[in-house]
Amino acid sequence: MKTYLNSILFLIVLIPFGYGQFTPPADKMISGSNGYLGHEEALINDFIKLDFDKKNAKISFDFISEDTNGTIGGLDFKISFNPEDPDNAYFKGTALVNTLETGNFLRDGHLMWEKFFYKKKYPKINFESSEVVHFGDNNYKVIGNLTIKGITKEVIINFTLDITKNLLGKTTIYTSDYGVNIHDEREKNKLDIVFDFPILK
């Protein structure tokens, strides 16, 4: 009987102190989480690398001085991109010069000549990133080397991510910087480029 009473008294003493509501030690908790170490990592890993639709990816351009729009195809690229881990992202790819289209058959043919893109010697345009930087919200800057006609220059492509749709990038170059001299004045060789990479669902 005495043992039974002692057990009841023990329980009465513990109840006010939250018996059965154990809180993990401070060194096992994560700020802003609901549990132990590892919870935060689980949340990050929920957002894995995105997969892109190569078949429907598109690169288009606008040659400003002549108000000429066009596209380039033959895209072969590899993108490793996790929006939560841009430091480890990279972009690498090529496009085929002979797929340049501006809506004018004769002009497209001329662009293949040695004076311009010199398709026979330089059949591909190459890009490889060196750094990817997150600039708040859904904006990213992809810094890398663009090679056209054997000439390599650093460019910055500004990307905006729509997680339900695509990764859309924009940059501006001057074709004369790459030995493609459409006009004598550099400013008249300004080319705006848009990259559209659809996200696979």
C-alpha positions in Angstrom: 0.0 0.0 0.0 2.8 2.4 0.9 4.5 1.7 -2.5 1.2 2.4 -4.3 0.8 5.8 -2.5 4.4 6.7 -3.3 3.8 6.1 -7.0 0.8 8.3 -7.1 2.6 11.1 -5.3 5.5 10.8 -7.8 3.1 11.3 -10.7 1.4 14.3 -9.1 4.8 16.0 -8.7 5.8 15.4 -12.3 2.5 16.5 -14.0 3.0 20.3 -13.5 6.4 20.0 -15.1 5.0 18.6 -18.4 5.7 14.9 -17.9 5.6 13.3 -21.3 6.3 16.6 -23.1 10.1 16.3 -23.5 11.8 19.1 -25.4 15.0 18.3 -27.3 18.2 19.9 -25.9 19.1 23.3 -27.4 22.1 21.9 -29.2 19.8 19.5 -31.1 17.3 22.1 -32.2 17.4 24.2 -35.4 16.2 27.8 -35.5 13.0 28.1 -37.3 12.4 24.3 -37.6 10.1 21.9 -35.8 12.6 19.2 -34.9 16.1 17.9 -34.7 19.2 18.5 -36.7 18.6 17.3 -40.2 15.1 18.8 -40.6 16.6 21.8 -42.4 18.6 19.6 -44.8 15.4 17.6 -45.6 13.7 20.8 -46.7 16.5 21.8 -49.0 16.6 18.4 -50.5 12.9 18.6 -51.3 13.9 21.1 -54.1 16.1 19.0 -56.4 17.8 20.0 -59.6 15.4 21.0 -62.4 15.0 19.1 -65.6 14.6 21.0 -68.9 12.8 20.2 -72.1 15.6 20.1 -74.7 13.2 19.5 -77.6 11.3 22.7 -77.0 14.2 24.9 -75.8 14.6 28.0 -77.9 17.2 30.8 -78.5 15.9 33.9 -80.3 17.6 37.2 -81.1 16.9 40.7 -82.3 19.4 42.6 -84.4 18.6 46.1 -83.2 19.9 48.4 -86.0 18.0 46.5 -88.7 14.9 45.5 -86.6 15.6 41.9 -87.6 14.4 39.0 -85.5 15.6 35.4 -85.8 16.4 32.1 -84.1 19.2 29.6 -83.8 18.7 25.9 -83.3 20.6 22.6 -83.1 20.8 23.1 -79.4 22.8 20.6 -77.3 23.1 21.7 -73.7 23.5 20.5 -70.2 22.1 22.5 -67.3 22.6 21.5 -63.6 20.5 23.9 -61.6 18.9 23.7 -58.2 17.4 27.1 -57.3 18.3 26.5 -53.6 22.0 25.8 -54.5 23.1 28.2 -57.3 26.8 28.0 -56.2 26.9 24.5 -57.6 25.0 25.2 -60.8 26.4 25.2 -64.3 25.3 25.8 -67.8 27.0 24.4 -70.9 25.9 24.1 -74.5 26.3 24.6 -78.2 24.2 25.8 -81.1 24.6 25.1 -84.8 25.5 28.1 -87.0 23.8 26.7 -90.0 20.4 26.8 -88.2 20.4 30.7 -88.1 17.1 31.9 -89.5 16.0 35.5 -90.0 13.1 35.0 -92.3 15.2 35.9 -95.4 16.7 33.0 -97.2 19.4 35.0 -99.1 20.4 36.9 -96.0 20.7 33.6 -94.0 23.0 32.2 -96.7 25.2 35.3 -96.7 25.6 34.9 -92.9 27.4 31.6 -93.5 30.2 33.2 -95.5 33.7 33.7 -94.1 33.2 37.4 -93.7 30.4 36.7 -91.2 29.9 33.5 -89.2 32.2 31.3 -91.4 30.1 28.1 -91.0 32.6 25.9 -92.7 35.4 26.6 -90.1 33.3 27.4 -87.1 30.1 25.3 -87.3 29.2 25.8 -83.6 28.6 28.5 -81.1 29.6 27.6 -77.6 28.8 28.7 -74.0 30.1 27.5 -70.7 29.3 29.1 -67.3 32.0 30.0 -64.7 29.6 31.2 -62.0 25.9 31.4 -61.1 24.8 34.1 -58.7 21.4 34.5 -57.0 20.1 38.1 -57.0 17.0 37.8 -54.9 13.5 36.5 -55.6 13.7 34.4 -58.8 16.6 36.2 -60.5 19.9 34.7 -61.3 23.0 35.9 -63.2 24.9 33.3 -65.2 28.4 34.4 -65.9 30.4 32.5 -68.5 32.3 32.4 -71.8 30.7 32.7 -75.1 32.6 31.6 -78.2 31.7 32.6 -81.7 33.9 32.2 -84.7 36.8 31.1 -82.5 36.7 34.3 -80.3 35.8 33.9 -76.7 34.3 36.7 -74.5 32.8 36.8 -71.1 29.1 37.5 -71.0 26.4 37.8 -68.3 23.0 36.2 -68.9 20.2 37.4 -66.6 17.8 34.6 -65.9 14.3 34.7 -64.3 12.8 31.5 -63.0 9.1 30.6 -63.2 9.1 27.3 -61.4 5.8 26.3 -63.1 6.9 27.2 -66.6 10.5 28.0 -67.6 13.9 29.6 -67.1 14.1 32.7 -69.2 17.4 34.4 -69.9 18.4 37.7 -71.6 21.8 39.1 -72.6 23.2 41.6 -75.2 26.3 41.2 -77.3 27.9 43.0 -80.2 28.6 40.7 -83.2 31.6 42.7 -84.2 33.3 41.7 -80.9 33.3 38.1 -82.3 34.5 39.0 -85.8 31.0 39.1 -87.3 31.1 42.6 -88.8 27.6 43.2 -90.2 28.3 47.0 -89.9 31.5 49.0 -89.4 30.2 50.8 -86.3 30.2 48.5 -83.2 26.9 50.0 -81.9 25.1 49.0 -85.0 26.1 45.3 -84.4 24.1 45.1 -81.2 22.3 41.9 -80.7 19.7 41.1 -78.0 19.4 37.4 -77.2 16.7 35.5 -75.3 17.0 32.0 -73.9 13.9 30.0 -73.2 14.4 26.7 -71.3 11.0 25.1 -70.6 10.9 23.1 -67.3 9.8 19.4 -67.6 6.9 18.7 -65.3 
